[in-house]
Every structure is written in structure tokens, then in C-alpha cells.
């Protein structure tokens, strides 16, 4: 889903090579979220920290 969205929304603004680098960065973060190894700490409805488990 991210690939399709990024390709369509950004194609008129960035070179394909730049889009591909951005998608690789996003994919790494998405993988961490999907495998539940990235967490966000919230206190009083505010983000106070985030990170991943090793």
C-alpha cells in the first residue's frame, strides 16, 4: 500500500531514485511496527519516547 501511495503522490515532485530511497527508509520503520518491536511511550496523551526492542 505504501509503495502505490508514495509512487502516485510523489511522482510529479521527485526523481524516481529519490522516491526509492524514501520508500526504503519507510519500509524499515513499517517492518518494526508490523513485527511489534517498535514502541511509543505515551503519558498524559503525549508522546514521551519511542524506540525498538533489540
C-alpha positions as CSV (number, residue, x, y, z in Angstrom):
1,X,0.0,0.0,0.0
2,X,2.8,2.4,0.9
3,X,4.6,1.8,-2.4
4,X,1.5,2.6,-4.5
5,X,0.6,5.7,-2.5
6,X,4.2,7.1,-2.5
7,X,4.7,6.4,-6.2
8,X,1.5,8.2,-7.2
9,X,1.6,11.1,-4.8
10,X,5.3,12.0,-5.2
11,X,6.0,11.2,-8.9
12,X,5.4,14.8,-10.0
13,X,7.8,16.2,-7.4
14,X,10.8,13.9,-7.0
15,X,13.0,11.7,-9.2
16,X,12.4,8.0,-9.1
17,X,15.7,7.4,-7.4
18,X,14.8,9.8,-4.5
19,X,11.4,8.2,-4.1
20,X,13.0,4.7,-3.9
21,X,15.4,5.8,-1.1
22,X,12.5,7.3,0.8
23,X,10.5,4.1,0.5
24,X,13.4,2.0,1.8
25,X,13.5,4.2,4.9
26,X,9.8,3.9,5.4
27,X,9.8,0.1,4.9
28,X,12.3,-0.3,7.7
29,X,10.1,1.6,10.1
30,X,7.0,-0.2,8.9
31,X,8.7,-3.6,9.4
32,X,9.5,-2.7,13.0
33,X,5.9,-1.7,13.7
34,X,4.4,-4.7,12.0
35,X,6.5,-7.2,13.9
36,X,5.7,-5.4,17.2
37,X,9.3,-4.4,18.0
38,X,8.8,-0.7,17.8
39,X,7.0,1.1,20.7
40,X,5.8,4.5,21.6
41,X,5.6,5.6,25.2
42,X,2.7,7.9,26.0
43,X,1.9,9.8,29.2
44,X,-0.9,12.2,29.6
45,X,-1.8,11.8,25.9
46,X,1.7,13.0,24.9
47,X,4.4,11.0,23.2
48,X,7.3,10.9,25.7
49,X,9.6,8.5,23.9
50,X,9.9,5.8,21.3
51,X,12.2,3.0,20.2
52,X,12.6,-0.6,19.5
53,X,13.5,-3.7,21.4
54,X,16.7,-5.5,20.5
